[in-house]
Amino acid sequence: MALPRMASEGPLGRPGRLALGCIAALVPLLSEGGLQAAPPPAYRPDVYPPSEVFRRLQLTTLACSRENAAERCDEARRLADPLLDHPLLPARCKDVLWSIRNLAVVAPANSLARREPMDQSATEVTVACRQLTKAKPVEKPQAPAGGGLLQFGGGQP
């Protein structure tokens, strides 16, 4: 019985050794800060994000629009990213977050055509992403006993 080729090349085989070599090459870059791992989601999936998060995103997006600076635009995208995957946010909110994610980039000229959609998305984010509270059902008054019919003097004239 012939052994498979991978087994004859060691416990990992050639593909395993190649993968191990790639990982070994990335370790120095990760430790030096050359590559940054994606941050874990900052918001628990079972808790709705607080309104302060959306207000901060709104202000940062408006600053990106106004200043056309890389620092502000990167911050706006960084704030919008983890919210896109949040399961409790409505679709309209995610649409606004997606537009902020795509629009918050530095442009050669800070024109009105660049600023207007970004300002609109920034204004809309606090409205579209606010947590809606469910209205409590109103209790209807119960009908009085006896079917609610009025009775007059016992039926005698």
C-alpha positions as CSV (number, residue, x, y, z in Angstrom):
1,M,0.0,0.0,0.0
2,A,1.5,3.3,-1.1
3,L,1.4,6.3,1.2
4,P,0.0,9.5,0.0
5,R,2.6,12.0,-1.2
6,M,1.7,14.5,1.6
7,A,2.4,12.0,4.3
8,S,5.9,11.3,2.9
9,E,6.7,15.1,3.0
10,G,6.1,15.4,6.7
11,P,3.0,15.9,9.0
12,L,1.9,19.1,7.3
13,G,2.6,18.3,3.7
14,R,3.7,20.9,1.2
15,P,0.5,23.1,1.4
16,G,0.8,23.1,5.2
17,R,4.4,24.2,5.1
18,L,3.6,27.0,2.6
19,A,0.8,28.3,4.9
20,L,3.1,28.1,7.9
21,G,5.7,30.1,5.9
22,C,3.2,32.8,5.1
23,I,2.1,33.1,8.7
24,A,5.7,33.3,9.8
25,A,6.3,36.1,7.4
26,L,3.2,38.1,8.7
27,V,4.1,37.8,12.4
28,P,6.8,40.6,12.3
29,L,4.5,42.8,10.3
30,L,1.7,42.4,12.8
31,S,4.0,43.1,15.8
32,E,5.4,46.2,14.2
33,G,2.0,47.6,13.3
34,G,2.5,47.2,9.6
35,L,-0.7,45.3,9.2
36,Q,-3.5,45.9,11.6
37,A,-6.1,43.2,12.4
38,A,-9.7,44.3,12.1
39,P,-11.0,45.4,15.5
40,P,-13.6,43.2,17.1
41,P,-17.2,44.4,16.9
42,A,-17.5,47.1,19.6
43,Y,-21.3,46.5,20.1
44,R,-22.9,43.4,21.5
45,P,-25.3,41.9,19.0
46,D,-28.1,41.6,21.6
47,V,-28.0,45.2,22.7
48,Y,-29.0,48.2,20.6
49,P,-26.2,50.7,20.2
50,P,-26.7,53.9,22.3
51,S,-27.8,57.1,20.5
52,E,-24.4,58.7,21.4
53,V,-22.7,56.4,18.9
54,F,-24.9,57.7,16.1
55,R,-24.5,61.3,17.2
56,R,-20.7,61.0,17.2
57,L,-20.8,59.4,13.7
58,Q,-23.0,62.3,12.5
59,L,-20.6,64.9,13.8
60,T,-17.5,63.1,12.4
61,T,-19.1,62.7,9.0
62,L,-20.0,66.4,8.9
63,A,-16.4,67.2,9.9
64,C,-15.2,65.0,7.0
65,S,-17.5,66.8,4.6
66,R,-16.5,70.2,5.8
67,E,-12.7,69.7,6.2
68,N,-12.0,67.1,3.5
69,A,-9.3,65.7,5.8
70,A,-8.1,62.1,5.8
71,E,-8.2,61.9,9.6
72,R,-11.9,62.8,9.9
73,C,-13.0,60.7,6.9
74,D,-11.1,57.6,8.2
75,E,-12.7,58.1,11.6
76,A,-16.2,58.3,10.0
77,R,-15.7,55.1,8.1
78,R,-14.2,53.4,11.2
79,L,-17.3,54.3,13.2
80,A,-19.7,53.1,10.6
81,D,-18.0,49.8,9.9
82,P,-18.9,47.8,13.0
83,L,-22.5,49.1,12.9
84,L,-23.1,47.6,9.4
85,D,-23.1,44.1,10.8
86,H,-25.3,44.8,13.8
87,P,-28.4,42.5,13.7
88,L,-30.8,44.9,15.5
89,L,-30.3,47.9,13.2
90,P,-33.1,48.4,10.6
91,A,-32.3,48.3,6.9
92,R,-32.8,52.0,6.4
93,C,-30.1,52.7,9.1
94,K,-27.8,50.3,7.3
95,D,-28.4,52.0,4.0
96,V,-27.4,55.3,5.6
97,L,-24.3,53.7,7.2
98,W,-23.3,52.2,3.9
99,S,-23.6,55.6,2.1
100,I,-21.4,57.2,4.9
101,R,-18.9,54.3,4.5
102,N,-18.7,55.0,0.7
103,L,-18.9,58.8,0.7
104,A,-16.4,59.6,3.5
105,V,-13.3,59.7,1.4
106,V,-10.9,62.6,0.8
107,A,-11.4,64.2,-2.6
108,P,-9.1,66.5,-4.6
109,A,-11.7,69.3,-4.5
110,N,-14.3,69.8,-1.7
111,S,-17.1,70.6,-4.1
112,L,-20.8,70.9,-3.3
113,A,-21.4,67.7,-5.3
114,R,-19.2,65.9,-2.8
115,R,-20.5,67.6,0.4
116,E,-24.2,67.5,-0.2
117,P,-24.8,63.7,-0.2
118,M,-22.4,63.3,2.7
119,D,-24.2,66.0,4.7
120,Q,-27.6,64.5,3.9
121,S,-26.4,61.0,5.1
122,A,-25.0,62.6,8.3
123,T,-28.2,64.3,9.0
124,E,-30.2,61.2,8.4
125,V,-28.2,58.8,10.5
126,T,-29.6,59.9,13.9
127,V,-33.1,59.6,12.6
128,A,-32.8,56.4,10.7
129,C,-30.8,54.6,13.4
130,R,-32.7,55.6,16.5
131,Q,-34.2,52.8,18.5
132,L,-37.9,52.6,18.1
133,T,-39.9,51.8,21.2
134,K,-43.0,49.7,20.7
135,A,-46.2,51.3,21.8
136,K,-48.0,49.6,24.7
137,P,-51.5,48.4,23.7
138,V,-54.2,50.6,25.1
139,E,-56.6,48.6,27.3
140,K,-60.2,49.0,26.3
141,P,-62.8,49.6,29.0
142,Q,-64.8,46.5,29.7
143,A,-68.6,46.6,29.1
144,P,-70.7,46.6,32.3
145,A,-72.2,43.3,33.4
146,G,-75.6,42.6,31.9
147,G,-74.7,43.4,28.4
148,G,-74.9,47.1,28.7
149,L,-78.6,47.4,28.1
150,L,-80.6,50.0,30.0
151,Q,-83.4,48.7,32.1
152,F,-86.4,50.8,32.9
153,G,-88.7,50.3,35.9
154,G,-89.3,46.5,35.6
155,G,-91.6,46.6,32.6
156,Q,-94.8,47.9,34.4
157,P,-96.6,50.9,33.0
